[in-house]
């Protein structure tokens, strides 16, 4: 490094090549990168600021410097030049050393870490600018990333790198975020394959399950001392807390796994088969359970990590007969039976042609409960009967297949969700829009059909919260609500 790099600061003269051996987190949005940043920054030797977009800045500097040096530029504006001259690399390094060195001196730290979204696409440039750099490849199960993305952007996919995907898939945020995950995971895996000795894989699920062990593995890889108990004080006040998405960690005092598995409520039927196949291929390389036809309808896996024991090993407590304990929702079956006894010509005409449907109401365990032990009922409107399903009652159970074939559609939700809907504390429409309840249809009926069927169910359950105008396929009017539509596996 040239002598000109050294600069006098209020803390003295920082060393030459102050940014030697930097650490770059290769990550996508909603993958737990803020938590990882806090852990890194809590180490006495490491400084990891909020998102700086340093890699993007380096790419811009390399482009300008290459232009100045007379090197050919990429035909696509914004892309890295096909060949970056050594002089440009040296210039980028000198510029960044000035900035990073000042930051390290102010923080009293020895080594710079950077957590910026989209860094993986600049891995080659980072490796040239800093041949001593290390990469932490952070991943999270795709369906949990999708769930977190929808939660972060309830009014539309904006920010976090979502904009292009949201614009290309309007009306289907699940599909858009599935493509986002696929593209980012593929780019990070490509960097890991290209630089295997300089990459260390971190899965969010491992991090929250055993933060101390994961932190030790990271520190060993980086060649810095282990710090026992770092997961307990990484949230201390000296952490810089004003980066994008840091708000989620402002009031956090400990690491938990509460967010793992939230993607179970996301309807996989909204992801086209080809994209889902690619997503599963990448997820398999990372040791995750696949997103199959039973996603969100069968028993939830005990763990999203397929390589941690048997993902289906943990089941709900068995009753005296050895079968999983059935789940009941007070008032649910009673309301259905009472409603069937009151069906008259007015009901049949109002809800025609759906008033002769058969459908299943499925209750799955609440999110905090162990998987297994679901319950379900087949409601036959024409026969005026409510029949318990065999087995767990959850679609995908082998014992339910014969009865499930008799239903035209299903509505599925956790016991907690159904209880809230029945007692009036949760609006049925809100539950569906949040995917706390899942509607799936065997016949591939339109969104208008889904609205009519759910409205009919609302009347059967005696709910006043469902106030959408009733429409059938014969009606003209407002467009169907696509958020209610799903395909039954």
N, C-alpha and C positions, 0 to 999 in steps of 0.2 A: 504494500500500500504506500502511496506517495506521502512525502512529508507534509504536503499541503492539507492533508486530511485533518491533522490535529488542530483543534480549536480550543481556545481558553474559555471556560465557562465559570460560573460562580462557584462550582465545586472543584475547580482546578482544570488540569489538562486531561481530557479523556484519552485512552490509549489508541494507538494506531489500529485500524481495522476493527473498530469497536463493534461492528455487527457480525464479526466472525461467528460461524456455527449457529446461525439463527434457526429457529424452529417455526415451521409453517404448518398450520392445521388445514388439511384439505377437507372441506366440509360443504354441505348444502344447508340451506335454511331449515329450521325446525328439527335439527338433528341433535340438539343438546350441546351445541358449540359454546354457548355462554357459560354453562356449567364447567365445561372443560377449560375455558379461559380462566375462570376463577381459581380452579385447582392449580393451573400452571403459574398464575400470578402470585399465588400464596407461597410458592417456593422461594426461599431467600436468595437464590441465584438467578431466578427467572423473572422477566418483566413481560407481561402480556396485556397490552392496552385494549380498549374497545376497538371495534372494527376500524381499521385505518385505510383499507383498500390499497395498501402498499404494493401488492402484486400488480394491480391494474395500473397504478402510477408508474411502476417499473416498465410495464409494457408500453406505455405512452412515451416515456423517456427513451426507451430503446428505439422506437419508431422515429422519433425526431432526431436522435443521435445518428441513426443509420442514414437518414436523409442528408444530414449535414456531412456525413462521411462519403456520400455518393453511392451508397449501397442500394440495390434494387428493393423496392417496397412491394408489399402484397397488393394483389389486384383488388382485394376486398378491403375497403377502408375500415380501419380499426383493428385488423388482424396483425399479428406479429410479422415483421419482415421475414422473407424466406431464409435470408442469411444475415445474421447480426454481426457486424465487425467487432473484433476484439476491442477496438478503441471505444465503441459504444458500450460494451459490457463494462469496461473499466470506468467509463464516465458514470454509468448508472450506479456502480458500486461506490464510487467516491461520493456521489450525491447522497446516497442512502446512509453511508457511514456518518456523514455530518449530522444528519437528522436523528438517526438511531443512537449515535453516541451521546448526543445531548440528552435524549430521553433516559438512557441508562444511567448517566451521571446524576440526573435529577432524582431518579428513583433509588439510586444506590444499589443497582443490580448489575450482574455480569453478562447476562445473555438475553438477547431479544427473541420474543415469541410473537407470532402474528396470527390472528384469527380473523380472516376476512373471507366472506362468501365468494365462491367462484375461483379460489386460488388454484385449484387443480389444473385449470386450462393454461396456467402460467408456470407449471412445474418445470418444464424444460428451461425456460428463461431463468427461474429462480436457481436452478442447478448450475447454470453457467455463471450467474452473477455471484453466487455463493457456493462454490464447490464443496464446502464443508457443511452445508445446510442439512437439516433433518426434516422429515415429513411425518405428521401424525394424521392417519387416514381415519376419519370419523364417519360412522354409519349408524343408521337407525332403521328399524323395520319400516318398509314402505307405507303400510296402512296407517301406522302411527304418525308418520310424517304428514300424510294426507289429512288425518284428523286434526293435527296441530295447525296445519296451514289453513284449514277452513275455520278453525277457532280464531286464528290470528287475523283473518280477513273476512269477517262476516258479511261485509257489504260489497265484496268483489275482490278478486285476486290482484292486489296491488302491492308493490314493494317485495322485498325478500328474493328478487329474481323471478317472481311469479308472473309479471305483467305479460310477457310474450305468450306464455302458455295459456293464460286466461283469455287473451285476445283471440288465440287460435281455436279455443274450445269454449265459446260462450255458451252459458247455460249448463255446463257440466264441469263443475269444479273438481270433481273426483277424477275424471279423465285427465283434466289439465295437470293436476298435481301428480298423477301417476306418471305422466310423460316427464314432468319436472324431475321426479325421483330417478327415473330410468336414465335420463341424460346425465345427471350429476353423478349417480353411482357408477355408470360406465366410465365417465371421465376420471374419477378418482381411482377406480380399479386399474385403468390403463396406466396411470402414473405409478401405482404400486407395482404393476408388472414391469414397468420400465426401470424403476429404481428400487428393487427389492431390498437391498442392503441399507437403504436410507429411509425406509418406510416402516412404520409401526401401526398396526391396525387397532382401533378402539371402537367397540360397539357401545352405543348408549345403554343398552340393556345390561351389559357387563358393568359399566361404570356405576349405574345406580344400584345394582345388586350388591356389589362389593367394591366400593370406591377406594378403600385403602389398598387392596391388592392391585387394582388397575393402576392407581397412581404410582405404586412401587414399580410396576412393569414399565410405565412411561419414563420414570426417572432413571431406571437402570438403562433403558434404551438411549436416553440422552446423555448418560454418563455423569449425572449429578447425584449428590447424596440423597438417600431416602429420607423422608420426613414423616415419621409416624404421627398419626392423628391429624394429618393435614385436612382431611375431609370435614373435621369438626370446626376448624377455624378459618376455612377458606372464605367464609362469608363476613369476615371482620370488616370494620368500617373503612380501613385503608384501601380496600379494593376500589378501583374506579368504576362507578356505577351508572354512567350516562351514555353508554353505547346503545345502538339499536337492539331492541328486545331485552335490554338489561332490566326493564321494569318487572319482568317475570321473576326476577331473583331478588328484588329489593327487600322483600319481607320474608325471605327464606332463611331458615336457621339450621337446616340439616338436609342431607341428601336422602331422598326417598324414591321408591319405584312406583309412586302413585300414577304416573302418566303412562306407564307401560300397559299396552293392551287397549288403549282408547280407540284404536282403529278397528276394533271388532264391530263397532256400530256402523262402520262405513260400508255401504252396499257395493260389493265387488262387481255386481251386475252392470254397474255404470262404466266399468273399464272394458273396452273392447278386447276380445279374446287374444288378438295378436299382441297388443301392448301388455296384457296380463302375462302372456307366455314369456315375453322378454323380461318383464319384471321378476317373475319367478326364477328365471335362469340366473339373473344377477343375485337375487336374494339367496338362492341355493349356494352360490359361491361364498356368501357371507355367513352361511350357517343358520339362515332363518327358515321358519316354517313357510310353506308356500301358501298362496292365496288361491284356494281351490273352490269348487262348487258349493261346499258347505260353509264358506266364510260368512260369519255373522248369523248363521241359522243353526248350525250344529253346536255341540258343546265347545266352548272356548278352550284352546290349549292351555295347559298349565304354564307354559313358557313359550315365548315367541322364538326362542333359540332352539333350533332342531338338534343342535349338537350338545345340549345340556340334558343328558339323560333322556327319558321318554317324554316327549312333550305332552302326551296324553295320560301320563302316569297318575297324576293327582286327581282324584274324584271327590265328589261330595260324600259326607258320611252316609253309610248305608243304614237302612232301617233293619228291623228284626229279621226280615226275610232275605236280607243280603242285597236288595236292589237299592239304587239311589233313592233318597228320600224325595218324594214329590213336593213340588212347590205349589202353594195355594195363594190366591190373591183374594182377600175378603171382599165379597160382593160381586166378583166378576161373573162366575157361573150362575149365581142366583139372578143377576140382572138379565143375563141372556135367556135363561129359562122363562122368566116372567115375561120378557118381551115376545118370545115365540108364542106364548099362549094368547097374546093380544093381537097377533097379526090379523088384519082384516083386508077387505077389498081396497080400501084407500091406500094402505101400505103397499100392496102388490102393484097398484097402478102408479103410485108415486115413484117407486124405485124400479119399475120395469125397464130393462129386461134382467136386472140383477137380483130381483126379489125371489128368484128360484135358485140362486147360487148355493153352493156348499163352500164353506171356507173354514180355515183352522185359525184358532187363537192360541198362540204359543207363548209360554212364559219361561224365560231362561233365568239362571241364577243371577243375582245382582253382581255388579262389578267386583265387589270386595269378597264375594264368596268363592269357594273352590268350584271348579267346573263340574258338570254332571248334575243330575237331579232335576232336570227341566220337566215341565208339564205342558200338556196341550189338549185341546178339545176340538172336535169336528162339529161345526154348526151347519146343519142341513135346513135351510129355510123352507124348502118345499115339504119336507117330512116333519118339520117343527120339532127337531130333536137336537140335543147337545150330548155328544158321546165322547168320553175320555179316550185319548189316544193311548196306545200301548207303549211300553218302554218309557223313554224320557219325554216323549212328546215333541222333541226337537227334530226339525227336518234334518234328514241325514242319518237318523237312527235306523238301523236295519229293520227293527221291529215295526217301524212306522210306515214303511214304504207302501204297503197295500192300502192302508187307510188314506195316506197322503194323496194317492192317485185320485181319490174321489173329490178332492177339493179344487175349486176354481181359483182360489187365491188364499194367501196367508197373511197374517199380521203378527209380527214377532217383536217382543220386547222383554226387558228384564222385569223381575218381580217388583223392584223398586219403581220402575217407570209405570207399570200398570197400576200399582197402588196409588201413585200420585195422580194418574188420569182419573181413576175411579173416585177418589175423594175430592177431586176438583182443584187440586193445587197445581196441576200441570195441564195446560191447554193441549188438546189432542193435536191440533194443527202444529203447534210449536214442537211437540214431541216428534212428529213426522219430519218436520223441516230440519231438526237437529239430528235426525237419524237415531233417536232414542227408541223409536218404533220403526219397524221395517215393513213395508208393504211389498209383496212380490206376487206376480200373477203368472199362472201357467199358460194362459192363452195369449200373452203378449198384448193385452188390451191397451188402448190408448190412455193418455193422461186423463182425459175426460172420464173414462171408466173408473180410474183409480179414485178420482174426486168423488164420484157418485157412490162408489162402494164404501169409502171411508165415511161419507156422510150418512149412509145407511147404517153403518156400524155405530155411529154416534147416536142415532135415534134408538137403536136397540139397547145401547148402554145407558140411555137416559141422560146424555150429556148436553148441556146447553151451550158449551163452549165452541162447538163446531157450527159456524154461521155462514159458511160459503154457500152461494146459490147452488141449488141442485141442478145438474145438467146430465143428460144422457148422451149417447152417441148420436141421437137424432136431433139434438138441439144445436142451434147456432149461437155463437156468442164468444165469451172470453176464451183465450187459449188455455189449454190444460196446464196444470202446475207440474212441471217436469220433475220437481224435487220429490214427488210422491211415487214416481214410476220406478219399478224395478223388474228385473227378469228373474223368475224362479229358476234356480239351477236345474 
